[in-house]
Amino acid sequence: MGLITLKSLLIITIISVILAIGDTKPTDGELVNVAKLDMFVDELPGMPKIYGFEMKNGVHVSKSLEIGMFMKKWKFHRDLPATPVFAYGTSKETATVPGPTIETLHGVPTQVTWQNHLPRKHILPWDPTIPTAQPKQHGVPTVAHLHGGIHEPQSDGNSKSWFTNHFNQTGPTWSTKTYLYNNNQHPGALWYHDHAMGLTRVNLLAGLLGAYIIRDPSLEGPLRLPLDRPLIVFDRSFRADGSIYMNGTGNNPRYTLSGNLSTSAMLS
């Protein structure tokens, strides 16, 4: 999984699907036969942009954002049923997978209050064989991490700084609702994603990831580039009912790898 910046604003989602065998119509529990899905039949979606700065009196200044995590359904392919996902966005209606692209300016801080609006129960299986964030009550633990970001420790999204819906429960190192990103590092492409202890790959598989761009007009302006989009690459496997497949065995090489094993791809 990775974020590639080719100075092109096209989000390419590579969604891998484990092949199901046979020509009969699959039941909901079986996996999609990707060989039967037509490629390139959907318009390539553009993720919404959220700006982490604003202009006041002719000067770029810091802006405070509120970005939530929501459960909703998302269409990955024309011929697949809508998929239950966890998605980042400013509202459930505008939440997307991948999440909105956060655009910031070099040297202008951005504040983000990450809000958990997820249900009491996860849409994917948890691995009980590894240390995992365990709320005493129900809820899906999450915490956002800016991958590649250089900022204060309390804004880093430590895996034990998780929180559940409306901050009802928090992890042992949780300290603040609002994260401060100074944006003082070299301009370029980063990405944000969930980082909760033992649930990172599960929450990412569910959809919690997005692009974060630090821009510097003084460097980019002379290039006069006509198009600038991040490319996000990630894989998925689907059941015939559209739901995301994940091996739920636990204590098992297929399950405990850092990623999820899948074999084929489509663009969206």
C-alpha positions as CSV (number, residue, x, y, z in Angstrom):
1,M,0.0,0.0,0.0
2,G,1.4,3.4,-0.8
3,L,0.8,6.9,-2.1
4,I,2.5,7.9,-5.4
5,T,2.6,11.5,-6.6
6,L,3.1,11.8,-10.3
7,K,1.8,15.3,-10.5
8,S,-1.5,14.0,-11.7
9,L,-4.9,14.3,-9.8
10,L,-6.4,10.9,-10.4
11,I,-7.1,8.6,-7.6
12,I,-6.4,5.1,-8.8
13,T,-7.7,2.5,-6.5
14,I,-6.4,-1.0,-7.2
15,I,-8.9,-3.4,-5.7
16,S,-7.8,-7.0,-5.7
17,V,-10.3,-9.7,-5.7
18,I,-9.7,-13.4,-5.0
19,L,-11.0,-15.5,-7.9
20,A,-14.0,-17.7,-7.2
21,I,-14.2,-21.0,-9.2
22,G,-17.1,-22.1,-11.4
23,D,-19.7,-20.6,-13.7
24,T,-22.7,-20.8,-11.4
25,K,-24.1,-17.7,-9.8
26,P,-22.3,-17.2,-6.4
27,T,-24.1,-17.0,-3.1
28,D,-23.6,-14.0,-0.9
29,G,-20.8,-15.8,1.1
30,E,-18.8,-16.7,-2.0
31,L,-16.1,-14.6,-3.5
32,V,-16.5,-12.5,-6.6
33,N,-15.1,-14.0,-9.9
34,V,-13.2,-11.0,-11.1
35,A,-12.7,-12.5,-14.5
36,K,-16.4,-11.8,-15.1
37,L,-16.1,-8.1,-14.2
38,D,-15.7,-5.7,-17.1
39,M,-12.8,-3.3,-16.7
40,F,-12.8,0.4,-17.2
41,V,-16.6,0.8,-17.1
42,D,-16.8,3.3,-14.3
43,E,-15.8,7.0,-14.4
44,L,-12.7,7.5,-12.4
45,P,-13.9,9.4,-9.3
46,G,-12.3,12.5,-8.0
47,M,-12.0,12.7,-4.3
48,P,-13.2,15.9,-2.7
49,K,-10.6,18.4,-1.6
50,I,-10.4,20.0,1.9
51,Y,-8.2,23.0,2.3
52,G,-6.2,23.2,5.6
53,F,-5.7,27.0,5.2
54,E,-7.6,30.1,4.3
55,M,-6.9,33.6,3.2
56,K,-7.4,36.6,5.6
57,N,-6.4,40.1,4.7
58,G,-4.3,38.8,1.9
59,V,-2.4,36.4,4.0
60,H,-2.7,32.6,4.2
61,V,-3.5,31.5,7.7
62,S,-4.2,28.3,9.6
63,K,-7.6,26.6,9.4
64,S,-9.3,24.2,11.7
65,L,-11.0,21.2,10.1
66,E,-13.4,18.6,11.4
67,I,-13.2,15.3,9.6
68,G,-15.3,12.3,10.7
69,M,-15.3,8.6,10.2
70,F,-18.6,7.2,9.1
71,M,-20.1,3.8,8.1
72,K,-21.8,3.9,4.7
73,K,-22.1,2.0,1.4
74,W,-19.7,2.6,-1.4
75,K,-19.7,1.5,-5.1
76,F,-16.4,0.1,-6.2
77,H,-17.6,-1.3,-9.5
78,R,-20.7,-1.0,-11.7
79,D,-21.5,-4.7,-11.4
80,L,-20.8,-5.1,-7.7
81,P,-23.4,-4.4,-5.1
82,A,-22.7,-1.4,-2.9
83,T,-20.1,-2.3,-0.2
84,P,-20.4,-1.4,3.5
85,V,-17.3,0.6,4.4
86,F,-15.8,3.0,6.9
87,A,-15.1,6.3,5.2
88,Y,-13.5,9.7,6.1
89,G,-15.4,12.9,5.3
90,T,-16.9,16.1,6.7
91,S,-20.3,14.3,6.7
92,K,-21.7,10.9,6.1
93,E,-23.1,12.0,2.7
94,T,-19.8,13.4,1.5
95,A,-17.5,10.7,3.0
96,T,-15.5,8.8,0.4
97,V,-13.1,5.9,0.0
98,P,-10.3,6.9,-0.2
99,G,-11.1,9.9,2.0
100,P,-10.9,13.5,0.9
101,T,-7.6,14.9,-0.1
102,I,-6.4,17.4,2.5
103,E,-4.5,20.3,0.8
104,T,-2.1,22.4,3.0
105,L,0.5,25.0,2.5
106,H,4.1,24.7,3.6
107,G,4.7,26.7,6.8
108,V,1.0,27.2,7.5
109,P,-0.3,25.0,10.3
110,T,-3.5,22.9,9.9
111,Q,-5.6,21.7,12.8
112,V,-7.8,18.7,12.5
113,T,-10.4,17.3,14.9
114,W,-10.9,13.7,14.0
115,Q,-14.3,12.5,14.9
116,N,-15.4,8.9,15.3
117,H,-19.1,8.3,14.2
118,L,-18.6,4.6,13.7
119,P,-21.1,1.9,15.0
120,R,-20.8,-0.2,18.1
121,K,-19.6,-3.2,16.1
122,H,-16.9,-3.6,13.3
123,I,-17.9,-4.6,9.8
124,L,-14.8,-6.9,9.6
125,P,-13.4,-9.6,12.0
126,W,-10.9,-8.7,14.6
127,D,-7.8,-10.8,15.2
128,P,-7.9,-12.1,18.8
129,T,-4.4,-13.4,18.6
130,I,-2.5,-10.1,18.8
131,P,-2.6,-7.1,21.2
132,T,-5.6,-5.1,20.2
133,A,-7.4,-1.9,21.4
134,Q,-10.2,-3.3,23.5
135,P,-12.8,-0.8,24.7
136,K,-14.5,-1.9,28.0
137,Q,-17.8,-1.1,26.3
138,H,-18.8,-1.5,22.7
139,G,-17.3,0.7,20.0
140,V,-14.8,0.7,17.1
141,P,-11.4,2.2,18.3
142,T,-9.8,4.6,15.8
143,V,-7.0,7.1,15.7
144,A,-5.7,9.0,12.7
145,H,-2.0,9.0,11.8
146,L,-0.4,11.3,9.2
147,H,2.1,8.9,7.6
148,G,5.4,10.7,6.9
149,G,4.3,13.8,8.9
150,I,6.7,15.7,11.2
151,H,4.8,17.2,14.1
152,E,4.4,17.1,17.9
153,P,4.0,13.7,19.5
154,Q,0.5,14.3,20.8
155,S,-0.7,14.8,17.2
156,D,1.0,11.7,15.8
157,G,-1.8,9.2,16.2
158,N,-0.1,6.8,18.6
159,S,-1.7,3.4,18.3
160,K,-2.7,3.6,22.0
161,S,-4.3,7.0,21.6
162,W,-7.4,5.5,20.1
163,F,-11.0,6.7,20.9
164,T,-14.5,5.4,20.2
165,N,-17.7,7.1,19.1
166,H,-17.9,10.7,20.4
167,F,-14.7,10.1,22.5
168,N,-16.8,7.9,24.9
169,Q,-13.8,5.7,25.6
170,T,-10.1,6.5,25.0
171,G,-6.8,4.6,25.0
172,P,-4.1,4.9,27.6
173,T,-2.0,7.5,25.8
174,W,-4.9,9.6,24.4
175,S,-4.5,13.3,25.2
176,T,-6.3,15.6,22.7
177,K,-9.3,15.8,20.4
178,T,-7.6,18.2,18.0
179,Y,-4.3,17.4,16.1
180,L,-1.9,20.1,15.0
181,Y,0.1,19.6,11.8
182,N,2.8,22.3,11.4
183,N,3.4,21.6,7.7
184,N,7.0,22.7,8.1
185,Q,8.6,19.8,6.3
186,H,9.4,19.6,2.6
187,P,6.3,20.0,0.4
188,G,5.1,16.8,-1.2
189,A,2.6,13.9,-0.8
190,L,1.7,12.2,2.4
191,W,-1.2,10.1,3.4
192,Y,-3.4,9.7,6.5
193,H,-4.9,6.5,7.8
194,D,-6.2,4.8,10.9
195,H,-3.5,3.6,13.4
196,A,-5.4,1.9,16.3
197,M,-3.5,-0.8,18.1
198,G,-4.1,-4.2,16.4
199,L,-6.7,-2.8,14.1
200,T,-4.7,-0.7,11.6
201,R,-5.0,-3.2,8.7
202,V,-8.6,-3.9,9.5
203,N,-9.6,-0.3,9.7
204,L,-7.6,0.5,6.5
205,L,-9.3,-2.5,4.8
206,A,-12.6,-1.0,5.8
207,G,-11.7,2.3,4.0
208,L,-10.0,4.6,6.5
209,L,-7.2,6.2,4.4
210,G,-6.7,9.4,2.3
211,A,-4.2,11.7,0.7
212,Y,-2.5,14.7,2.4
213,I,-0.6,17.2,0.3
214,I,1.8,19.9,1.5
215,R,2.2,22.6,-1.3
216,D,4.7,25.3,-1.9
217,P,3.5,27.7,-4.7
218,S,7.0,29.2,-5.0
219,L,8.4,25.8,-6.0
220,E,5.4,24.5,-8.0
221,G,4.4,27.7,-9.8
222,P,7.4,27.8,-12.2
223,L,6.7,24.2,-13.3
224,R,3.3,25.3,-14.8
225,L,1.9,21.8,-14.5
226,P,-1.6,21.4,-16.1
227,L,-2.7,18.6,-13.8
228,D,-1.8,17.5,-10.3
229,R,-3.5,14.5,-8.6
230,P,-2.3,11.9,-6.1
231,L,-2.4,8.2,-6.9
232,I,-3.6,5.9,-4.1
233,V,-3.0,2.2,-4.6
234,F,-4.7,-0.4,-2.4
235,D,-6.2,-3.8,-2.7
236,R,-9.5,-5.4,-1.7
237,S,-11.3,-8.8,-2.0
238,F,-15.1,-9.0,-2.2
239,R,-17.9,-11.4,-1.5
240,A,-20.7,-11.7,-4.0
241,D,-23.0,-9.5,-1.8
242,G,-20.5,-6.7,-2.2
243,S,-19.0,-6.9,1.3
244,I,-15.3,-6.8,1.8
245,Y,-13.6,-10.2,2.5
246,M,-11.0,-10.7,5.1
247,N,-9.7,-14.0,6.5
248,G,-10.9,-14.2,10.0
249,T,-9.1,-17.3,11.2
250,G,-6.5,-15.6,13.5
251,N,-3.1,-16.9,14.6
252,N,-2.6,-17.7,10.9
253,P,-0.1,-16.5,8.3
254,R,-2.8,-15.4,6.0
255,Y,-4.4,-13.3,8.7
256,T,-1.4,-12.0,10.5
257,L,0.5,-10.6,7.5
258,S,0.6,-6.8,7.5
259,G,-1.5,-6.8,4.4
260,N,-4.5,-8.8,3.1
261,L,-3.8,-11.4,0.4
262,S,-5.7,-10.8,-2.9
263,T,-4.9,-11.5,-6.5
264,S,-6.6,-9.3,-9.1
265,A,-7.3,-5.6,-9.7
266,M,-9.7,-3.0,-11.1
267,L,-9.6,0.8,-11.3
268,S,-12.0,3.2,-9.7
